[in-house]
Amino acid sequence: MPSHAPHPAPTTPRTESPSPSPGNPLTDPGPHPDAHPQGPDPLQREKAHLAASRSALRAMREDAEALNIADVTANWVNAEVLQGEIDARIKSLADLAHTPLFFGRLDYLHAPGLDLAEGAPGENFYIGRRHVHDADGDPMVIDWRAPVSQPFYRASKKDPMDLRLRRRFGYTAGELTAYEDEHLTDPAEAERTSRLLQTEIERPRVGPMRDIVATIQPEQDEIVRAGIGGSVCVQGAPGTGKTAVGLHRVAYLLYAHRERLARAGTLVIGPNRSFLHYIEQVLPALGELEVKQATVDDLVGHVEVRGTDEAAAATVKGDARMAQVLRRAVRSHITMPQEPCVVVRGSRRWRVPAYELEEIVRELRDRDIRYGAAREALPQRIAHAVLVRMEQAGEAPDDRVQDAVARNAAVKATVKAVWPPVDPAKLVLRLLGDAEFLAEQAAGILTPEEQKTILWARPARGVKSAKWSAADAVLIDEAMDLVARTHSLGHVVLDEAQDLSPMQYRAVGRRCTTGSATVLGDIAQGTTPWATGTWEEALTHLGKPGSVVEELTQGFRVPREVIAYASRLLPAIAPDLTEATSIRESAGDFAIRAVAPEELTAATLAACDDALAKEGSIGLIAAEARIPELRAALAAAGVTCLAPGEETSAEARLTLVPATLAKGLEYDYVVLDEPAAIVDGEPDERTGLRRLYVCLTRPVSGLTVVHAAALPEALTGP
């Protein structure tokens, strides 16, 4: 029975427990391995196991809270470190009341990993978000990331993976209310679509993004469990779950490579703060509390960004060729020595001639090591040349003498003259403000027109007074890495990657030079003038050429009619991509309302009223230029509206979303205001149509498009 998962979706289907009846897949699981002839019905047994598991989890937490480290730490530093680990352990053992502790059960034909005689009984395992054991240490819930749990996601009728039965559980507000069985080795049982999973797809939701751990599909599980040694790129159409897959991959890697990643660190990079706030509860729900989140702007935030670039300037600044320009600019500070270096020690004078100094400088320059590292090595190289002369004169200097010579004033003066320190921000300031310096460093790399495009009209006086743009900050980060190596993490997840410029890819790549990356995105949703053309090109800029590119095309979130309507734009925005298909049984609510221009705002509010009459979250998405008028109209109507990223509640379910911030978000019902204004708000038509594609694919249950201007031709064609 193939199971189709909503994505992203919570793991608590609203399935009520019907009365047991023969043949009902939700309540007639067949013989239970632990069944007693006169015992309680299977649903009650499962509820009892849930209660016992929650009790065991509380006991595990109480044991951690009761730990006394007073007699086991040698000093206060050790005590602080150990207490921090204990506090983290206690926090990870929290029982989330509205989150199922386990969501499935596996009944094996044979004990996994054991060579049992034919006919020997197998074992049963409850699969959940974290490991739970009883007082004797026996497992009551198995972590979904453990190898024994993998068949829950991968087993099928064709490959049962030694499973007799796979059971899924349905929950309401954390309470177990239903179950559904799949007998994988029973040839009489036909393939069926999981009713629980379909219920999950249709269930309205509010609040932040939920994890999908209970509903991961085989193709998603392969990506989640891919090894840490290589990087993976996931091209995913809207609603295919690429973001949730990336987050679950982090959780899996932390489970499988805990010590390695604890040392090296992990990072999730999102497009904006609203998006990060939306996804921030997924990893804690899986027991992972130490994963940091950031935007690309956070990574390169070495200066205050107070300015903006025209699209043409930002495109040139984001071009990978700027790395060559910056490299030239940094190394332009190196000059060949013209004078010898004379070191005085006591009554002796040791002279290193200019030609020998030049050989040292050329060798360091040609080794292609970072500017700062070479500058640190230069005084030691000069000191070594002095020590050679000392030895030739019959002295026996040691390393302490070499270090002293390296600190000699004459050596320091030589280093400062031929290899002076470089301030990355000041370098970029000069490059963008000095036409002659820019022309010298960009000759043969940027055209004169491109140089003029990025040159500041009025040079800034200093680093602090400059109105740096986001693209300028990336240039400074590149220059900083040319001077000193950027710290590398163990694993980086880069979401909505299609919008990054080549220079931004390089900035992210510097954070995982010795680690791996999971790159998530959709070429069709690229909404910047410099958006990614191909993933192969993007991975090269990231420093991960040849990485595996996986494509997810099966949608779990967007209704069939909505994704089919939005896909009309694909020939114009991404003709090489495969059109997404939705496995949703419900077509979803979909309507297009044409109104007179003077009625547009009122009609949009009426559509919001219709949506608010239904259960779930509502997103009102509009062009930036329309946001002030719509906000005022909502306030006048007494409708509370939230900002993107703010958590919805029963009292406030409508979020007013600028089209530029809609990417990555989802709502049960979306009201889309004036598509033409969204397209016109971008610098070119293709980018505008891509922005519209993003907005059209945000709903989970329904979409209403309200427009006064003509719809884009790509939507109205056959």
Phi, psi and omega in degrees: 000106180292141179249131181248125189259143170290153183203121350283151184210152174290169183248032180232076182301143178274067181250115178285153181275110178283170179290141180301138177208146182301136176085352179282116185294343180275337187227359182238075187282353186089188184300133177268134182303332181257014188290146173242144185307320183250016185281179179293163180291161185304320181298320179293322177297319180292322176297322179294321179293323177297315180297318179294323180292318177297321178296319179294322178296319177298321179295321177298319179292317179297323177298319179293320180293334183274355181298133179245115185257011185301325186258008185240003180245137183280331182208175185292332179295311178299321180298317180296317181296313181295320179295324177297321178292321178294317179299319178296321178297315179299316181296322181289342181268010179296141177263111180280111191303323185261012179243125182302135178285325171221153185232358180201168177219140177244127175251107182278148173289324179227158179295125182301133175080000182244143179268086184265155176293155181301133180089355178292145183292149176272198180233160178244138181227132173269129185257127182213194186284334181209166178283136175227132178233161180272188184296335180270359181088003178281137184290134174254329175224135180258136177300135182300340183272349181292148180305324182294342180275344188303321178301339177301327182261334189254335187296146179213174178299323180288326179225085185291346179056040176067022177266135170275321186210140171241123182246133174250147182246143174253142184231153168228117180052041177086353180261133180290123185236347183199164172214164184214130186249149175227113180270098191288338181255010181265106182295341181281343182273121183282162174294132179224154173277135182293122178291324180296318181291323177294324176298321177300318182299319186274347187290126175296151179219153174229167177090194183287175180298139179262158175283163181242021190302330181281345190234017178300133180265163185306316181292330176286321181297325178299321179288316181302318186264011177299147184298159182281346185291333182238163178265153183230137175245131182244112172270114185229127175293165181304134176082006181272355173088023183296322180295312180296322177299317179298318180291320178290332175295319176301313181299320179294315181296323177294328177288315186280335184226050188304307185293318181298313182283336175295325179284314188274329179093155177229157183210136172252125182249123179242172186286332182198171183293324179301317180295316181296322178295324182294324185262356193293343182271353184292308184294317176301326178294339178262008177087009180254115189249350191254009181277123180276154179233147181199164169259167176299322179299325176296319183298324186253023185281055180277341178226160177283126179270115181233358183238171177228155179254149166295156184304320182296317180293317180297325180294316179293316180297332180273355181289142182298338179296338179296335176296322177293319179298315181294322178299315177300315183297319179296312185283350177294345180282344180284129176233148180282138183296140179252342183237152176289165175252120183247117182254124179258123175228110184064237181263000183256148177239126181246126188245124173253113186293161184300321182295325179288322175299321180296321178298319179295314182296316180296320181296317178295320180294319184283344178286349175061037173268167184298149186304314182293321179295319178294322179295324177288329181282333186302311180298327177292324178292320177294318179298322178298319178299323177293317181297325176301318179293323177298316180295322178295334179272003176098002178275165180234070181287152177244190183298327180296324178293319179298318179297321180294319178296320180298333179268002181297144183301322181293320178294316178301320180294320178296315180299316181297325182285320186262336182220069187290158176295150180237127173266114185304316182295318179294326178296312180294323177303314179292320183298320182274346183250346183245104185298322181292317179294319179296316181298322180293317183280334184260004182301127180079357180248307176251144176288160176304324179294319179293321177299317180296325181298320185266351181285133179294138178295321178232110180302140178282154180284328182198175183298317184287328182273347183292143175269079182293144173259171178299322179292326177296319181298324178293322177297319178297320179297320177298316179296322178298322179288332176292332180273313182218140185298136176282140179296134181258141178263170180284322179205138179233132172255122181247110183257156184052045188289342185297342183270358185279147173277162176306321180291328175291321174302318179297321179297319177290316181302327178296335181276357179218036181298324179257004179241196181240172183220151169242115184255126184237138177176183181214113181307323182292342181259014176290118187237026172242153179300337181258019185304153183302133177274314178220152179290330178299318178295316181298316181294328176295315178296327180288345183088017180234053181296147178081004179293155180292135175247116178256145180241127175254121182238352181271114185271140179246347189254310189279131179301155185303310184296324182291313181293326177294321179293313181296327183292348174299339181278342187302317179303332181271335187248335180199073188296341184271353183276149175283134180292136181288148174241144180256135178266009181297132176286325179273135179289337181088161176278131181213128180211146175238123183242115176267131183225167175288152182307319182287348181257001189301307184296316179297320179293323178295317178295324178296321177295324177294320177299317178299318180292322181293340177286350179256171181273138175121183182272152181233132174245120173263109185253131183210164175296152180308318184294339182268347186300312181302316181295318180292321178298316180296320180294321178295318179297317180296330180274358179076023180262122177284130178236143180261164173268155180305135180096337177287141186283131179284159179215179179296330182274334182225100185247356183254129178245129177269116191242115170298141183304329182289345181249007186283340187300132177087347182268165177211151179218151177301313179233136179241131169253118183256117184266125171044079179305323182299324179293326177294316179295316182292341181282356180255160185291339178213163187294318182298317178296321179296319179292326176293320177298320178295321178301317177301312184295322181293337187254026178269342186279152175258325184238331183196154180223132172237122179258123179246126183213148173250318176283161180298142176290153176305144184303326182297335180272338186261352181288178181293000000 
